[in-house]
Protein backbone atom coordinates (compact mmCIF):
# COMPACT_ATOMS: atom_id res chain seq x y z
CA UNK A 1 0.00 0.00 0.00
CA UNK A 2 1.80 3.11 -1.22
CA UNK A 3 0.48 6.30 0.37
CA UNK A 4 -0.78 9.12 -1.79
CA UNK A 5 1.06 12.42 -1.81
CA UNK A 6 -1.11 14.98 -0.02
CA UNK A 7 -0.83 17.91 2.42
CA UNK A 8 -1.19 15.36 5.25
CA UNK A 9 2.28 14.34 6.56
CA UNK A 10 3.21 10.77 5.70
CA UNK A 11 3.92 9.82 9.32
CA UNK A 12 0.38 10.93 10.26
CA UNK A 13 -1.13 8.84 7.47
CA UNK A 14 0.80 5.76 8.64
CA UNK A 15 -0.18 6.44 12.25
CA UNK A 16 -3.89 6.72 11.42
CA UNK A 17 -3.89 3.54 9.33
CA UNK A 18 -2.27 1.52 12.14
CA UNK A 19 -4.48 3.17 14.77
CA UNK A 20 -7.58 2.33 12.73
CA UNK A 21 -6.52 -1.32 12.59
CA UNK A 22 -6.04 -1.33 16.37
CA UNK A 23 -9.36 0.37 17.16
CA UNK A 24 -11.27 -1.93 14.78
CA UNK A 25 -9.59 -4.98 16.39
CA UNK A 26 -7.93 -5.97 13.12
CA UNK A 27 -4.74 -5.75 15.18
CA UNK A 28 -5.53 -7.38 18.52
CA UNK A 29 -4.10 -6.86 22.00
CA UNK A 30 -0.64 -8.41 22.46
CA UNK A 31 -0.29 -8.91 18.69
CA UNK A 32 3.15 -8.12 17.30
CA UNK A 33 3.36 -5.34 14.71
CA UNK A 34 5.41 -5.79 11.54
CA UNK A 35 9.02 -4.63 11.87
CA UNK A 36 10.05 -1.09 10.94
CA UNK A 37 11.56 -2.31 7.67
CA UNK A 38 8.37 -4.24 6.83
CA UNK A 39 6.25 -1.16 7.50
CA UNK A 40 8.59 0.93 5.32
CA UNK A 41 8.04 -1.50 2.46
CA UNK A 42 4.30 -1.80 3.04
CA UNK A 43 3.66 1.96 2.97
CA UNK A 44 6.51 3.11 0.75
CA UNK A 45 7.97 5.49 3.33
CA UNK A 46 11.28 6.04 5.09
CA UNK A 47 12.33 4.50 8.39
CA UNK A 48 12.23 7.97 10.00
CA UNK A 49 8.57 8.31 8.97
CA UNK A 50 7.67 4.92 10.44
CA UNK A 51 9.52 5.68 13.67
CA UNK A 52 7.67 8.96 14.14
CA UNK A 53 4.31 7.24 13.55
CA UNK A 54 5.15 4.48 16.04
CA UNK A 55 6.45 7.00 18.56
CA UNK A 56 3.13 8.86 18.56
CA UNK A 57 1.19 5.61 18.89
CA UNK A 58 3.33 4.71 21.91
CA UNK A 59 2.72 8.15 23.43
CA UNK A 60 -1.02 7.48 23.10
CA UNK A 61 -0.61 4.13 24.85
CA UNK A 62 -1.79 2.08 21.87
CA UNK A 63 1.44 0.13 21.40
CA UNK A 64 4.52 -0.76 23.45
CA UNK A 65 8.00 -2.02 22.65
CA UNK A 66 9.98 -4.89 24.19
CA UNK A 67 13.70 -4.73 23.47
CA UNK A 68 14.80 -7.61 21.29
CA UNK A 69 11.27 -8.83 20.66
CA UNK A 70 9.47 -6.06 18.78
CA UNK A 71 6.47 -3.75 19.06
CA UNK A 72 3.10 -4.97 20.30
CA UNK A 73 -0.49 -3.76 20.54
CA UNK A 74 -1.60 -2.75 24.03
CA UNK A 75 -4.49 -4.69 25.56
CA UNK A 76 -7.69 -2.66 25.52
CA UNK A 77 -7.77 -2.59 29.31
CA UNK A 78 -4.40 -0.87 29.21
CA UNK A 79 -5.71 2.10 27.24
CA UNK A 80 -6.49 5.30 29.09
CA UNK A 81 -10.05 6.51 28.60
CA UNK A 82 -11.84 9.62 29.81
CA UNK A 83 -15.55 9.34 30.54
CA UNK A 84 -17.76 12.40 30.03
CA UNK A 85 -21.50 12.33 30.65
CA UNK A 86 -24.17 13.99 28.51
CA UNK A 87 -27.80 13.36 27.67
CA UNK A 88 -29.70 11.63 24.89
CA UNK A 89 -31.79 14.81 24.66
CA UNK A 90 -28.64 16.73 23.72
CA UNK A 91 -27.97 14.27 20.89
CA UNK A 92 -31.51 14.73 19.62
CA UNK A 93 -31.16 18.51 19.82
CA UNK A 94 -27.95 18.35 17.77
CA UNK A 95 -30.06 17.54 14.70
CA UNK A 96 -32.03 20.80 15.00
CA UNK A 97 -31.36 23.23 12.17
CA UNK A 98 -29.96 20.49 9.91
CA UNK A 99 -31.35 18.54 6.99
CA UNK A 100 -30.44 15.13 5.64
CA UNK A 101 -30.08 13.48 2.26
CA UNK A 102 -30.37 9.71 2.22
CA UNK A 103 -27.70 8.13 0.01
CA UNK A 104 -28.69 4.52 0.43
CA UNK A 105 -30.46 1.86 2.46
CA UNK A 106 -29.31 -1.73 2.05
CA UNK A 107 -28.84 -5.04 3.83
CA UNK A 108 -25.30 -6.41 4.13
CA UNK A 109 -22.89 -8.43 6.21
CA UNK A 110 -21.28 -6.17 8.83
CA UNK A 111 -17.54 -5.87 9.57
CA UNK A 112 -16.66 -7.96 12.63
CA UNK A 113 -16.13 -4.97 15.01
CA UNK A 114 -19.64 -3.69 14.22
CA UNK A 115 -21.14 -7.16 14.62
CA UNK A 116 -19.42 -7.42 18.01
CA UNK A 117 -20.64 -3.98 19.15
CA UNK A 118 -24.20 -4.84 18.13
CA UNK A 119 -24.00 -8.22 19.87
CA UNK A 120 -25.03 -9.98 16.66
CA UNK A 121 -25.23 -13.72 16.15
CA UNK A 122 -22.98 -15.43 13.61
CA UNK A 123 -23.91 -14.59 10.01
CA UNK A 124 -26.57 -12.09 11.11
CA UNK A 125 -26.84 -9.17 8.69
CA UNK A 126 -27.42 -5.46 9.26
CA UNK A 127 -29.33 -2.76 7.46
CA UNK A 128 -27.19 0.24 6.63
CA UNK A 129 -28.62 3.75 6.31
CA UNK A 130 -26.12 6.06 4.63
CA UNK A 131 -26.80 9.79 4.65
CA UNK A 132 -25.21 13.21 4.60
CA UNK A 133 -26.13 16.01 6.98
CA UNK A 134 -26.35 19.63 5.87
CA UNK A 135 -26.56 23.14 7.26
CA UNK A 136 -27.01 26.35 5.23
CA UNK A 137 -23.20 26.55 4.76
CA UNK A 138 -23.13 23.11 3.14
CA UNK A 139 -22.58 19.43 3.88
CA UNK A 140 -20.92 18.94 7.25
CA UNK A 141 -21.41 15.25 8.05
CA UNK A 142 -21.42 11.80 6.44
CA UNK A 143 -23.27 9.29 8.61
CA UNK A 144 -23.59 5.49 8.55
CA UNK A 145 -26.35 3.97 10.69
CA UNK A 146 -26.15 0.20 11.33
CA UNK A 147 -29.34 -1.62 12.42
CA UNK A 148 -29.64 -5.33 13.26
CA UNK A 149 -31.63 -7.05 10.51
CA UNK A 150 -34.62 -7.82 12.75
CA UNK A 151 -35.09 -4.06 13.20
CA UNK A 152 -33.92 -2.83 9.82
CA UNK A 153 -36.40 -4.93 7.88
CA UNK A 154 -39.24 -3.01 9.55
CA UNK A 155 -38.19 0.22 7.79
CA UNK A 156 -38.81 1.12 4.16
CA UNK A 157 -36.67 3.45 2.08
CA UNK A 158 -39.61 5.81 1.57
CA UNK A 159 -39.82 6.49 5.31
CA UNK A 160 -36.32 7.99 5.35
CA UNK A 161 -36.86 11.69 4.59
CA UNK A 162 -34.78 14.88 4.57
CA UNK A 163 -36.31 16.11 7.82
CA UNK A 164 -35.65 12.88 9.72
CA UNK A 165 -34.12 13.02 13.22
CA UNK A 166 -32.68 9.56 13.56
CA UNK A 167 -33.06 8.73 17.26
CA UNK A 168 -36.68 9.85 17.56
CA UNK A 169 -37.60 8.25 14.23
CA UNK A 170 -36.14 4.88 15.22
CA UNK A 171 -37.71 5.00 18.69
CA UNK A 172 -41.17 5.70 17.26
CA UNK A 173 -40.90 3.30 14.31
CA UNK A 174 -39.29 0.38 16.11
CA UNK A 175 -40.98 0.82 19.49
CA UNK A 176 -37.93 1.07 21.74
CA UNK A 177 -36.39 3.76 23.93
CA UNK A 178 -32.73 4.70 23.80
CA UNK A 179 -31.61 4.64 27.43
CA UNK A 180 -27.92 5.43 26.95
CA UNK A 181 -25.22 5.73 24.30
CA UNK A 182 -21.49 5.00 24.34
CA UNK A 183 -19.44 7.43 22.28
CA UNK A 184 -15.87 7.32 20.99
CA UNK A 185 -14.27 10.39 19.38
CA UNK A 186 -11.23 10.16 17.13
CA UNK A 187 -9.57 11.69 14.09
CA UNK A 188 -9.79 9.90 10.73
CA UNK A 189 -8.62 10.49 7.18
CA UNK A 190 -11.39 10.92 4.63
CA UNK A 191 -11.69 8.13 2.07
CA UNK A 192 -12.41 8.92 -1.56
CA UNK A 193 -16.16 8.45 -1.05
CA UNK A 194 -16.41 10.38 2.21
CA UNK A 195 -14.24 13.19 0.83
CA UNK A 196 -16.46 13.49 -2.24
CA UNK A 197 -19.64 13.71 -0.16
CA UNK A 198 -18.10 16.16 2.32
CA UNK A 199 -16.68 18.20 -0.57
CA UNK A 200 -13.11 18.04 0.72
CA UNK A 201 -9.86 16.53 -0.55
CA UNK A 202 -9.22 12.79 -0.02
CA UNK A 203 -7.10 12.00 3.04
CA UNK A 204 -8.16 15.26 4.72
CA UNK A 205 -8.47 14.95 8.53
CA UNK A 206 -12.08 14.64 9.72
CA UNK A 207 -13.67 14.23 13.13
CA UNK A 208 -14.84 10.63 13.59
CA UNK A 209 -17.49 9.75 16.19
CA UNK A 210 -18.76 6.23 16.83
CA UNK A 211 -21.92 5.89 18.93
CA UNK A 212 -23.51 2.66 20.15
CA UNK A 213 -27.06 3.08 21.45
CA UNK A 214 -28.44 0.81 24.20
CA UNK A 215 -31.77 -0.07 25.81
CA UNK A 216 -32.25 0.01 29.58
CA UNK A 217 -31.38 -3.70 29.87
CA UNK A 218 -28.02 -3.16 28.13
CA UNK A 219 -28.99 -4.53 24.73
CA UNK A 220 -27.35 -2.69 21.84
CA UNK A 221 -30.00 -1.20 19.55
CA UNK A 222 -28.05 0.41 16.73
CA UNK A 223 -24.66 1.94 15.93
CA UNK A 224 -23.58 5.02 13.99
CA UNK A 225 -20.32 6.09 12.38
CA UNK A 226 -20.18 9.85 11.89
CA UNK A 227 -17.56 11.71 9.83
CA UNK A 228 -17.59 15.50 10.25
CA UNK A 229 -15.81 18.38 8.55
CA UNK A 230 -13.76 20.10 11.24
CA UNK A 231 -14.37 23.54 9.69
CA UNK A 232 -18.16 23.15 9.89
CA UNK A 233 -18.62 21.01 13.00
CA UNK A 234 -17.25 21.63 16.48
CA UNK A 235 -17.69 19.38 19.51
CA UNK A 236 -18.01 21.40 22.72
CA UNK A 237 -18.02 19.99 26.24
CA UNK A 238 -18.52 22.02 29.42
CA UNK A 239 -16.80 20.68 32.52
CA UNK A 240 -17.56 21.52 36.14
CA UNK A 241 -15.89 20.46 39.35
CA UNK A 242 -17.87 17.90 41.33
N, C-alpha and C positions, 0 to 999 in steps of 0.2 A: 504494500500500500504506500505509494509515493504521495506525499502531501502536496496540495496545491499551493502555489505562490499566492499570498494574499497579505493584506495589512496586518493580519494576526500573526504574532511571532511564532516561529516553528515550535519552540519549546512548549508554548501554551497549547498549541494544537495537539502535540504528543501527550501532554499532561491530561487534557480533557478526554482524549480517546481512552487512555488507560483508566482514568477515573470513572468514565462511563461504564467500562467493562467491570470495574469493581462494584459500583453501585447497583448494576443490573444483575450481579452475581454470576456473570460470565467468568470472572476471575474470583475464585472463592477464598475464604479465610484460610490462611496457612499455605496457600498455593504459591509456588515459586514463579517469579516473573522471568521472562527471557533475559539473557545476559545483555549487557550494554551493547556489545557488538551485534547481537541478534536484533535488538531494537533499532540500531542504526541502519541495518540492512532492510528491516521491515518497513521503516518509514522514510528511508532515503535521506537521513539527516546525519549531522556530525555527532561525535561522541560528547562534545561539550553541550550540544542541544539536549541530548538524552539525559545527561547528568543533571542539567538544570531542571528538567521536567521531573525527574525522580526526586531531586532535592525538595521541590515544592510539595510533592505528594507525601514525602516523609514528614515535612513540617506540618502537614494537615493530619498526620496520624493514620494515613491510609495504607502505608507500606512501612516496612522496617528491614534493616539489613543485618545479616549475620556474617561476620568476617570469615572468609574461606568457604562459605556455603551459598551466598547469593542474597537476593532481595525477595521478600515475601509479602503477601497481602495480610494486613492486620485483620484479626477476627472482628466481627461486627460489634461484639461487646467491648472491644478495646477502643472503639471510636468515641470521641467526645461529642455529645449532643446537647444542645440548649433547647429547653422546652418553654415555649411562650403560649399563653392561653388567649383565645379569642372567642367569638361566638358564631354560630351558624347564621344568625341574623345578619351579622356583618358580611358574610360571604354572599348572602342573598342580595344585600344592599349594593354590593360591588358591581352588580349587573345593571343598576339604575343608570340611565343616560347612555346606554350602549345598545347596539343592534347586532344581530347575528346573521350570517349567511351560511346555510348548511351546504357543505361540500360533498357529503356522502353519508350513506347509512348502509352498512353491510355486515354480514355474519362471517366470522373467520376464526381461525385457531389463534389463540393469544400467545405472545412470547412467554416463556416460563416464569419470569419475575412477576408479570401481571397475573398469570394464573395462580401463582402462590399468594399474592396480595389479596386476590378475590376469593381465596380458599376454594378454588374450583376442583372438581373431580377430574381424573385422568380423561383426556380427550374431549372434555367439555369445551364448547365454543363460546365466543362472546359476540355481542353486537357492538359495532364501533360507530359512534356518531362523530363525524369530523366537521368542524365548523371554524369560521373566523369571526372574531369580534371586532366591532368598529365603533369609533367615536367620530364626531364631526371632522377631526383632523386626519382621519384615515384609519386603516387597519392597524390594530395594536396587539392582537392576540390570535394565535392558532391553537385550537383546543381539540383534544382527542378524548372522547368519553367512552369508557369501556363498561358494558353491562353484561352480566351473566346471561346466557341464552334464555333461561326460563323467564327473565324479565324483559329482555330485549325483544322477544318475539311478540310481546303484547303492544308494541309501538309500531305505528305505520309511518312511512316517510312523510306523508301529507300532514301529520300532526306536528312536525318539526318546522316552526315558522321563524321569521326574522325577529319577532318580539319575544321569543321564548326566554324564560329565566329557568335555567336547567334544574336547580334543586327543587323549586316549587312544582315545576312541571312533572318531574319524576315522582315526587311524593304524591301528587294528586292522581296521576295516571296509574301508578303501580301500587298505590295504597300502602305506603310505608312512611315512616318518619325518620329523617336523618337525626340521630341523637348526638353524634360527634364525628369529627373528621381529623385524620392524621395528615399533616402537611410537611413536605420536604422541599426546601428551596435551594437551588443550585444555579450555576452558570453553565450554559451549553453553547455549542456552535451550531448555527443554523444550517440544516441540510439544504440541498437544492430546492426541494419542494417547499419547505417551511420558509426559506428565504424569498422564494417567488411570491408566496401568499402574503408575507409580511412586507413585501416591497423593499427588501434590503439585499445586500450582497451575500452570496453563499459564504459560510464560515464566519459570519459576523457573530459576535457574542450576543446571546439573548438570555433573559431571565427564564429559568425553567422551574416550574412548580408542579410537584406531584401531590395529589390529594386522594386519600382513600376514605370513603364515607361509610359509617357504620350505624347499625341499629342499636337499640338500647341493650340487647343481649350480646353484643359484640360481633354480630355477623356482618361481614363486609357486603355492602350493597352495590356500590359502583366505584369506579376509579377514573380520575382525569389526569391527563398530561397537558400542561399549559405552557406555551412558549410565547413570551412577551417581548416586544420591542422596548429596550431600556430608555429610549428617548420619549416614549409615549405612555409608559406605564411605570409607576413608582410604587414600591411596597413600603408602607409607613407603619411603624409599631411604636406605641407610647408605653413607656415603662415607668412604674412607680415603685417606691420602696415599701415592702410589706412590714 
